[in-house]
Amino acid sequence: MEYGHFTPGPSSGDAAGHDFDVIIAGCGPAGATLAAELRLHDVRVLVLEKETEPASFVRIVGLHMRSIELMAMRGLLDRLLRHGRRRPVGGLFAAIPAPAPEGLDADYPYLLGIPQPVVVRILKEHAVALGARVRHGSAVTGFEQDDEGVTVELADGERLRARYLVGCDGGRSTVRKRLGVGFPGEPSRNETLMGEMRVGAAPEEIAARVAAVRETQRRFWLRPFGAGIYSVVVPAAGVGGRAPAPTLEDFRRQLRTVAGTDFGVHSPRWLSRFGDATRLAERYRVGRVLLAGDAAHIHPPTGGQGLNLGVQDAFNLGWKLAAQIRGWAPETLLDTYEAERRPVAEDVLDNTRAQTELLSTAPGPQAVRRLLTELTGIDEVNRRLVEKITAIGIRYDFGTGPDLVGRRMRDIDVAQGRLYGLLHRGRGLLLDRTGRLTVHGRPDRVDHVADPTAALDVPCVLVRPDGHVAWIGDDQRDLDEHLSRWFGRPAG
């Protein structure tokens, strides 16, 4: 099945024989987001998804505050809100009970619980509406790269040519393996069964039993969705590696082992298992081939950071890769993708390792859990953990400067309404309270908004397309240096 607005071939290729500028392997959240970000800059994109149909199961995921901000920047948030439920951001770290911190540095201070297939569908529709082409049932099996581009081979023998290839094809990424990039880390030590099914026991009985079990076993829950459907999570009997999907009897057996009853589970909608393997790609780029999302990092789902991390990778990479293709990227711009995002992934892997330990039923981890539970009563500790899980605390290293430089820009009030409304096109933004500055020959890359009423406590800010602050000040010469660093030399 194909979606999109153009067909590759001689009429749509370029002088070098490229069918596309970028081929993306995988149409999950990261791949679909990246396709849309590239299309904002008129990059010719093909997304190849090996699955013929969207996932049939309805796994609920959480969009954290930073991802919610990014969706608002592209005008997608209202569509997502219609399909999700807002929840407090307290208690995200290892499920340690804690309230949401007071006065969070956020304009969207909630977690959005939403079915993952809905997220993927909305992101894919957005990419297709912008002109991306998506092909289902097309698996990448190999590729060769040279100085001019990448030749991608599909399972049916078809070969396509692109300037760049990006692997967004999951934790078992074919692109990463063919690229020869190492994926060091730890294999799964624990596996967990997860599914959605009907439950025969009474709600009061379920609630009481779950509360009792979760006093010591945090890898266990039954949560109602309504209409008799429950999300069921229970530790597996062992670690099966590439074990097949679990059966309903597997769930019944493990529920009886852990909770003393199987709650009368029946009529499953979907059943799966996940492990706590933790791995990070040694490199995010080799020549004209890059990695993003789970192809670059995998970790336990504790804290619900996986989808968010991949989407945020795509927002960081999209405008930089587009700049490279459009010919105005500074020499080292594309290198900043790995330099900025790999340390973020390292931090996520570390915090999920810590959370996994805190979920253990062993006496030592339980003692540490009790201590950390006490410490989260300190507002600053609680705030730090929430900022870590939700990614609003990220600060990229842009060198010396005010603390806001390298951090994300909040959705402040401006004369036109809200700041994020000015970022829908995926371009840089100079928000100028002085009215004296200019973007000097870069109107195709950076929007200039002179607004003395903007809710800033600094004269001017230069905001990157991913919402991070690249510069603060009021001196044109200093601004010119930073414009060249992030947005290349003036045109003409």
N, C-alpha and C positions, 0 to 999 in steps of 0.2 A: 504494500500500500504506500502511495506517495502523496506528499503534501508539498505545496510550493507553487511558485509563480513562473519558473523558467526551467528549461531543459538544457543540460550541458551539451556541448558540441561545438563545431566550428564557429557557429554564429555567436556563441556566448563566451568562447575562450578568448585568450589574449595572444599577443604576438609570440610568446614563448611556449604556447601550446598547453597552457593550464586550463583545465575544465572549470576549476574553481580556485578561489583564493585560499580558502580554508576548508578542509574536510574534518569533521568532528566525528569520532567513533563513540557512539553512545548517546541516547536521547533521554537520559535521566535528568534530574534537576540541574546538575552542572552543565551538561551538554546543551540542554535547551536554553538555559540562561546565557551561555557563551554565544550561541547562535544569534540570539536577539541582540546582545551587546555589539557584535560584529556588524549586524545589519543596520544598526543605527548610524554606522559610518560607511554604508554602501559597499561593504565587503561581500563578495559572492561566496555563499556558504552552503555546503551540503552536510547534513547530519545523517549518518548511517547507524541504524538501530537493528541489532540482530533479531530481536523479538518481533514476531509478526503482529502481535496485538498488545495493547496495554496490559499491565498486571491485573489479574482478575480479583485479587484480594484487596481489602481496604485497610491498610495499616495507617493508624493515626500517628502523625508526627507533630512536632512542635516547631513553629517558626519563632526563633528568639528575636530579641529587640533589634539587634543589628540587621538581621535579614529583613525584618519588618520595615526598617528605615530604608533599606535598598529597594524594596518593592514600592514604597511610597515615592522614591526618587524617579521611578520609571512609570508611575501612574497605574500600578497594578494592585495596590493595596485594597482598594474598595472591592474589587472582584474577589480577592481572597477572603476578605472579611465576611462575605455573604455565605461562605462555605465552612467557616470555622467558629470556634468558641474561644473567647478570651479568658485567660486564666491568670492568677497572680504569679509573680516571678519568684516568690519565696519558696524555700525548700527544694531548690533545683540540684544542689550539690549532694550527691550520694543519698538523696531522699531524706536528708536530715531536716526535721521540722524546723522551719524558721519563717517569720513573716517577711513580706517584701520590705526592703529598706526604705526608710523615709527619704523623700527628696532625691530620688534617683536622677542622674543626669540623662534623662530620656524623655522624649515627647510621646513615645508609644510604650508606656511601662506595663506591658503585659506579654504573656506567651500566647501564641495563637495555635490552638490544637486544630488540626485540619488533616483530612485524608491525603496521604502522599500521592495517590493517583490524580487527585484534583489539582494539587500543586503542579505536577508534571504536565497535566493537560493545559492548564492556564499558561504556563511558561512556554509550552510548545505552540499553542495558538498565538501567543504574542510574537514568537519568533517567525512563524509562518506569515502572519499578518504584515510583518516588516519585510518579507521577501525571502526568508530562508526556505530551503527545500529539505524535507525530511523523508527518508526512505526506510520503511520498516521491512524486516526480513532480509536485511543486507548486512552480513557479518564481515568485518575486516579480518583477513587471515594473514596478511603480510604487507610489507612495503619496502621500498628502496628510496633513499634520498640522495640528492646530489647538490651541487652549489646553487641550482636554479629552482629546485622544488622537490616534491615527494610523489612517487608513483605508488598508488595504493591498490592492492589486489583484494578482491572480494571472494567469498566462498564459491561463487559460480564461475569464477575465472575472469570476470570483468576487471579491467584495469582503468583507474581514473588518475588524473594528474592534478595536483594542487601545489600552491606555493608552500603551504604549511599543513601539518596534520596534528590534531590535538586528541589525545586519548582521554576520553571521559567514560571509559568502558568498564568501570568497576574494579573491585579488589582483585579479581583474577584477570586483570587487563591484558589482552593480547598485545596491545600497542606497547605497553611497558616491557613485557617479556621479549617481544621482537626487537625492542630498542636495546636490550641488554642492560637495563638499569636495575641495580640491586634493590631488594625490598626487605631490608633487615628488620628484625624485631622479634617478638615473641609469639609462638603459636598459641592457640586456644588452650587454656587450662580448665575452663568451665564452659559448659554449653547450657542454654536455656531454651525451653519450649515456649512458643508464643502462638496464639491463635485467637480466632473469634468464633463463638459457638453459643448455642442455647444452653441454659442451665435449668435443671429441674428443681433444685432446692429453693426454699423460700428466701427472699432478700434479707430478712433479719438474721436467718441462720448463716447466710454467706457473710454478711458484714461482721458478725461476731467472730466467726472462725478465722476470717482473714485478719482481723485486728489482733487476734491471739497469736497467729503464726508469724505475723510481721514484726512482732516484738523482737524476734531473733533472726528471721529469714526474710531479708529484704528483696531477694530475687523471686518474689512471689506476690501475685495479686489476682483478684477478680474484680474488674471494674465494669459497671453496667453502661451499655450504650443506649438502652431503651428497647422496647418491644421484645424483651426476654433475651436479648443478645448481650453477651459479656466478652470483654477482652480478658484472656486467661494467660498468665505468665507463671511458669513453674520450672524449677531447676531440672535439667535432664539427668538421666542416670549416669552418663559418662561423657566422654569427648569422642565424637565420631568422625572428625575430619570431614570428608565428603559424603557423610552418611545421607541416606535419602530423607525426604521430608517425613516428619513423624506421622504416626497414625493417631486416630482418636483413642485407641486403646493405650498408646504410649502416654497420652495425657491422663487418662483415667488412672493408670498405674502410678504415675508420678504424683498426682494429686493425692492418692491414698497414702503414698509414702510420706509426703511432706505435711499434709493437712489432716490425714486420717479419714478422709472422705473424698469421693470424686464429684460431689455436688450434683450428680445426675447429669453431667455434661452430655450433649448430643447435638446432632445437626450442625456440624462445623461449616463455617463459611470459608475459612482458610486455616491452614496449619503450617508452621515453619519452625525452624530452630536457628539460633544464632550463637556465636561464640564470642570470646573476649580476646581474640588475636589482636595484636597491636604492631603495626608495621608502617614504616615511612620510606618512601622512595629516596634513594641516594641523591638523585638529581631530578629536577622538574623539566629540564630541557636538554636535548642533545641535537644540535644543529637546527633543523626545521621541524622537529617533532617535540611536542610538549605534552605534559601530563597535568590533569586537574581532577578534583573530586576524589572519589575512592580509588581511582587508578594511582593516585599519589600518596594516599594515606588511608589506613583502616584502623579502627579502634572500637572498643566496646560502646554500646549505645547509651551508656550511663550519662545522664545529663542531656541527652537528646541533641548532640552537637554535630552529628555526621552530615546530614543534609545541609545544615547551615554552613558548615565549613566549606563544602563543595560549591555552593552557590556563591559564597564570598570569594572563593578562588576565581570563579568565572567573572565576577565584577571587576576584580583586580586585573585579570589578564585581558579582557575583551578590548578595552580602549588602547592598550599598549600594543597588542598584536595588530589592531586596525591601523594604528599610527605607523607601524613598520611597513605594512602593505601599502598604505597611502603615500609613503615616501617622506614623511616629515618627522619621523621619530628620531630623537637624539640617539647617538650611537649606543648608549648603555641602557636605554629605556626598557627594552624587553628583558634585560638581565634583572631588573628590579622585581619582576614577577616572582622568581624563586627567592631572591634576597628578602622580600617582604613576607611572602606567604609560607615558606617552609618553616621559619621560626614560629609562626602562629600554629602550624600543625604540630610542631614539637611540643608546644605548650598544651595543646588539646590532648595529645597522647599522654603527657605526664599527668594531667588532671584526671583523665579517665583511668589511668593506672591507680592513682590514689583512691578514686571513688570505688573502683573494683575491690581494692583491699578492704575498704570500709564496709563493704557489703558482706564480707566473709563472716561466718558464724564462729570462727576460732576466737579464743579468749583474748589474744593480743590485739587483733583488729577491732574487736568489740570494745576493748578498753580505750583505744585511740578514738573510736567513734564517740564514746561517751565524753571524752575530753573535748573533741571538736564540737560536739553538740553544745557543750557549755560555752565554748569560745564564740560560737555563732550568735550568742546572746549579746555580744559586743557589736554595735552597729557597724563599725568600720570593717570588722572581719566579715560580717554577713554581706556588706556591700561589695567587698573585694571579690568574694566568691561568686556573687551574682554577676558582677561585671565580667568576670573570667568566663563563666558559662555562656553568657549572652553575647560576648564579643564586643561590648561597648567600651571596654577598657583598653582595646588595642591601640598602641601608638607605634607607628612605623618609624624607623630611625632615619630621619631626614637631616641629621646633623644638629648642630647647636641652634637654639632659637627658643621662643616662648613655648610653654608646655602644650598649647593647642596645636602647634605645628606637628604634623604626623598623625594627629587624632582625627576622628570623624567629626564633621560639622553637624550640629543639631538643626532641626527643622524650624528655624527662627522666623519671626514675622518680618516681612518685607512689604514694600508698597504694593506689589502685585499680588499679595496674599501670603503664601508660605514659600520658604526657600526651596524646598524639594520640588515644588511645581516648576521651578526654573531649570531643573536638571533632567527633565523627561527626555531630552534629545541625546543624553549621554556625552555632553561636551563639558569642557572646563568652564569655570565661571569666575570672573573677577567681580566681586561685590564691593563697590567703591563708594564709601560715604563722603569722600572729598570732592568727587566730580572732576578731579584733575588728572587722573591716570588714563592710560590707554593700553590695549593689548598689542599694539604695534605690528600690524601686518599678519595677524593670526585670527581674523574673524571667522574663518572656517573651522577653528578648533576651540576657541574660547569666547564665550559670551561675556559682554561687558555690561553690567547693570550699575548705573550711578543712582544711588539711593541714600540720601542723607538720613532717612528715617529708619533704616534697617536696624534691627535690635542687636547691634554689635557693641561691645565695649572696646573695640580696636578700630582704627581708621578704615582699613580695607583687608579683605582676605582673598586669596586665590585658592579656589576649591577644585580638586581634580574630579574627573568624571565619576569616580567611585565614592565621592563624598569626603575624601580626606583633605585636610588643610595643607597646602603646599607652601604657603607664604602668608605672613602678616606684616603690615607696615603702611607707609605712605610715600616712599621714595621711589620714583620712576626707574632710576638706574638699578636699584636693588631688585625691583620687580622684574625688569628686563632679564636679569640673570636667571631668575627662577622660571620665568616664562620659557627661556631657552632650554633650561634643564628638563622641564616636563613637557613642553609643547613645541620644541624645535625652533629653528631659525624662522624669522618672518618670511612670508611668501614674497616673491618678486624681487 
